[in-house]
């Protein structure tokens, strides 16, 4: 009877160890996928981290500037087309914008 209990205990222990090993292998694969080792190396080299962040920030700023330029050019083009239609309300609004811009260019306050 004692042999059966020991055999059962060993089987349960072996099953538990295999489950732990499977889980540990899964955690190892997940850590490799997340590239945590590369991140830790990057944190240990502050100059490299600063350089990468500087480049990323510059690229982001240039992208925003180019995007805003296209957006503003599109809006101005649409406003120009609407101004050419001589619509009463929109034409007056665009005329006011033009006056404000001209005053700002001349250095006057509106």
Order of alpha helices (4+ residues) and beta strands (2+ residues): alpha-alpha-alpha-alpha
